[in-house]
Amino acid sequence: MIQTPTPNVRVVTFKIDDRDFSAREDETIIQVAWENGIRVPSLCYLEGLSVWGACRLCVVEIVGSPRLVSSCSTRVAEGMEIRTDSERLQAYRRMILELLFSERNHVCSVCVSNGHCELQNLAQQCGMDHVRVPYRNKVYQVDSSHDLFRVDHNRCVLCSRCIRVCDEIEGAHTWDSKGRGIDTQVITDLNRPWGESDSCTGCGKCVQVCPTGALVQQGTSVGEMHKDRKFLPYLSRMRDAQ
Amino acid sequence: MSESKKITVATTWLDGCSGCHMSLLDIDERLIELAQQVDIVYSPLVDGKHLPETVDVGIIEGSVSNEEDLAKAREFRRHCKYLISLGDCAVTGNVPAMRNLFPLDSVYDRAYQENVQHNPLRPNDGVPALLDVVKPVHAVVPVDLHVPGCPPSADTIWFVLSQLLEGRVPNPNEVTRFGA
């Protein structure tokens, strides 16, 4: 989130991976890390949208604390010592990615987002080269009823970026979710086909923020879906300035 | 015999398109360099009909989809000191595993009944029976190295093989990924 400067915000000093940093106390760990080129992996966090903290890929260690914290939802504090890339964190991240790949049907080689997918890139970055748990092989639907866009639930990782951008930026709240736990699915309107949605404005923001090949443009073939999210920080900054 | 000092390699393809083997051949003139250091003792690309008792490196392309694939994977594990899953089908199941979303009966019907005009009949002899669920190789035998890619590029395969020849354990994620 872009935050408007307020006069009374303190500056705190802390360490990330043994490097000294100072930042405003209302900044989160992931913001400071990313601003300084430390690529803490994440799927659900996206600058310009509210913080969700669901994917857990951005977990970091705080020295002196036994529990891991998600760096997107934890603010920096005075004297904090943060580790972003320990063996323990790497092992957890690989496991999270393996579970994501096993949960639905992510067949990269035939996906429209092949080569431009955040999940695929994260697997490579995090050293996840095979899935140790059995694949679920569960059937998911593809909804192609919309004139412009398509939702393929096989590729969805439930990051909720589409839900948040539609509600917070477009103001339409077409997207939401149904079900619980592993049975959660994103839905349009009250679980009607996307093409029959009364609230969808057809703006396509959800497609652009989707990290995988779950939300895509109609007519795209393997590897053809490129996404552009440069509009998002711009829009939220303009709104904050109003 | 000087040949015996060479590192022995065996390759096979299970349920795949042979693209990974084509990619291996695509290392072009580096094949000569490879041939000076390794001896391909068993492979769809060479004449040898029997897997030797002990092989240094085994390379498997393709997923485990039928009874023959399963037997082959087990045989390779028994005879190979170091086993490599080459390509997305071997590593994830990939395209062959997309049939897992359908009951096996309807897969058979689709292949042998629905789309056949002349004498539609399910085979019961001469072809290996399909397994219920298509699996990656590491789901049926332990695998030492996974090389994702569909197919892994010739440069990726060369990177992996040359690192192994130099006695290092390569990290294929440096040069390849799922779907690459």
Boltz contact constraints between the chains, C-beta under 6 A:
constraints:
  - contact:
      token1: [A, 108]
      token2: [B, 178]
      max_distance: 6.0
  - contact:
      token1: [A, 108]
      token2: [B, 179]
      max_distance: 6.0
  - contact:
      token1: [A, 109]
      token2: [B, 88]
      max_distance: 6.0
  - contact:
      token1: [A, 109]
      token2: [B, 94]
      max_distance: 6.0
  - contact:
      token1: [A, 109]
      token2: [B, 150]
      max_distance: 6.0
  - contact:
      token1: [A, 109]
      token2: [B, 179]
      max_distance: 6.0
  - contact:
      token1: [A, 114]
      token2: [B, 179]
      max_distance: 6.0
  - contact:
      token1: [A, 120]
      token2: [B, 177]
      max_distance: 6.0
  - contact:
      token1: [A, 120]
      token2: [B, 178]
      max_distance: 6.0
  - contact:
      token1: [A, 124]
      token2: [B, 173]
      max_distance: 6.0
  - contact:
      token1: [A, 124]
      token2: [B, 177]
      max_distance: 6.0
  - contact:
      token1: [A, 127]
      token2: [B, 173]
      max_distance: 6.0
  - contact:
      token1: [A, 129]
      token2: [B, 146]
      max_distance: 6.0
  - contact:
      token1: [A, 129]
      token2: [B, 148]
      max_distance: 6.0
  - contact:
      token1: [A, 129]
      token2: [B, 173]
      max_distance: 6.0
  - contact:
      token1: [A, 130]
      token2: [B, 91]
      max_distance: 6.0
  - contact:
      token1: [A, 130]
      token2: [B, 138]
      max_distance: 6.0
  - contact:
      token1: [A, 130]
      token2: [B, 146]
      max_distance: 6.0
  - contact:
      token1: [A, 137]
      token2: [B, 100]
      max_distance: 6.0
  - contact:
      token1: [A, 139]
      token2: [B, 101]
      max_distance: 6.0
